[in-house]
Amino acid sequence: MTSDSLKERDAAPPVADEEHDGLGSDLRQFVTFLIGAEVFAVDMAPVQEIIRVPEVVRVPLAPPSLEGLANLRGKVLPIISLRHLFGLEERDKDDTSRALVIDIGQPLGFVVDRVASVVGVEPSKIEAVGSISSTVDTDLLSGLIKDVGGHTMIMVLDFAQLIGREFAEIARLETSAGMVRELSTQTETEDEDSSDELQLVSFEVAGQEYAIAIENVQEIVQIPEHIVQVPRSEQHVLGVMSLRNRLLPLVSLRRMFALPSRETDEHSRIVVVSLGGTSVGVVMDSVNEVLRVAKADVEAMPGLLARDGDLAEISDICRLDGGKRLVSILSTDHLFRHSAIKEALTTVDSLNDEERLATESEDEERDEDEQVVVFRLDKEEFGVPIESVQEIVRVPEELTHVPKAPAFVEGVINLRGTVLPVIDLRRRLGLPSVERSDRQRVMVFLIEGARTGFIVDSVAEVLKIPKSAIEPAPRLSGEQAKLLARMANLERQRRLVQLIDPAQLIQEREMADLAELSA
């Protein structure tokens, strides 16, 4: 189902198309926007919000269409230029420029010249792409809208296709979780009128439709390739999986309801259900949609059918489509009291206790902060672990160029009787070169036993960063994901520090060349 409203932060909301306002439920809602002289649309379901174009931090080794990363209420948001993707000349941002925050796997901000409106479109007015002349590859379009919102033709962009082609790393991420996150954000901003409605995530098990309140669903993920089996557990418990460095117990709803078992397939999903600080992954045959239903259409399970113990999970029945569609609503309170869930949680607690005891002695002296040396390349800040930095020296007036040295080596310097290969980090990261200056420094790293110097624009400080502020960086390209896998999000200071793994600065085949040069 589509959402009833779209909230835009820091700007006036787009105006809905009055021509279709209030018509039947068959209407599809689209956000329309302009890029150059062309008018485009995107289905409103994955659009989280519309924001003014924020300031960004540029990311080396990322696709050229990525303008950089922004901090959106404590979350890192990649900002992408649609003009660049379409091969149009870039233009300066103005008061009409906006970023559409779209979630298909992970939130991404797409910069457009201007947002036009929100329109309701009858399915009959959506046509196949056919043969059109435009600035956009028709492979990126999912359809055409004719004669709506004052425009003779609106091209519907297929953002999933666009991301898959331009951002292969992002395209590999889960797509199911976005549905829950997008609608959860809207739930937090609903008006008081919505108190008469429920939002439910619906799914199917053995041909029957069930649902769980959206506030109790953390996310929806695909079945992992590897599930750790738990010895001597009940048949309901499938095992344990790792989800972002934490153990998640998995149970089968089919087995809990004594339904015939079946192998999982590409449609199967894990619905991560939360209750307080506890989470469980419940395996479903498929996930359907997010429903917004009136409380008047929900009634308690008849007393004759309600049972105690392990069969009390269904608390309510939702009647839709005039009673033709029945959705059984699962109570997470009851679900978490089921013996299979209790056993799965107990198993994970035991595994966590064992892991905690095994590592407790190692962690006693470990600081909760991570110390990094912060340096700059142009206006962007980068950090490396302080223990990886051997020393920091000035750049000599001249570097000695060695015949037949690897192309990536700028030259060598004599550092207290030792030959030190020196690499320009700007060049290594694909950034434009600059003239030498007094502020530049050579940071010396020890990489697999080889001392190597890297020229940076300036060294800023040694910074203690709380581990809670360090998070995985968005995956934008294969090389970037290895070299810049983490990011320090210092929200109070409004700083994003990209953390470099020095071990990834030199490729394996280049290590031998460096070792020979230093000998």
Buried (B, 14 or more C-beta within 10 A) or exposed (E): EBBBBBEBEEEEBBEBBEEBEEEEEEBBBBBBBBBBEBBBBBBBBBBBBBBBBBEBBBBBBBBEBBBBBBBBEEEBBBBBBBBBBBEBEEEEBEEEBBBBBBBBBBBBBBBBBBBBBBBBBBEEBBEEBEEEEBEBEBEBBBBBBEEBBEBEBBBBBBBBBBBBBBBBBBBEBEBBBBBBBBBBBBBEEBEEEBEEBBBBBBBBBEEEBBBBBBBBBBBBBBBBEEBBEBEEBBEBBBBBBEBEEEBBBBBBBBBBBEBEEEEBEEEBBBBBBBBEEEBBBBBBBEBBBBBBBEEEBBEEBEEEEEEEEBBBBBBBBBBBEEEEEEBBBBBBEBBBBBEBBEBBBEBBEEBEEEEEEEEEEEEEEEEEBBEBBBBBBEEBBBBBBEEBBBEBBEBBEEBEEEEEBBEBBBBBBEBEEEBBBBBBBBBBBEBEEEEEEEEBBBBBBBBEEBBBBBBBBEBBEEBEBEEEBBBEBBBBBEBBBBBBBBBBBBEEEEBBBBBBBBEBBBEEEBBEBBEEBBE
